[in-house]
Amino acid sequence: MPTSSTLIPVTISPEARGFVDRMGQRPELELMIEHARAVVPGLRSIEVVLDEATEEIPAGVVLWAHRDGISPEDDPTHRDWNDWLLSTFPPETCHDFTLLSVYHDDGR
């Protein structure tokens, strides 16, 4: 029987998938997605995209967590996510990924 966390849809852009495959980090991304599904409150969906490099910042993968309207100032999710990320993966992997939230308050 599927759990509610497996019902959270995930989309991965072709650019993000290509970056992850070039870096050899597919298992790490899959673990990050499963962890987000399990711990991000009010999660509706996850959108994984590549954030292109700029002069100041190298390219990296963003996991956009689309969430029910939760007050961002009272939400420890990102701090907890970063703590988990740093305790789970080596620094070179952590450098390539981030989790950001998009809050929706439309009641759907």
Secondary structure, 3 states (H helix, E strand, C coil): CCCHHHHCCEEECHHHHHHHHHHCCHHHHHHHHHHHHHHCCCEEEEEEEEECCCCCCCCEEEEEEEEECCCHHHCCHHHHHHHHHHHHCCHHHHCCEEEEEEEECCCC
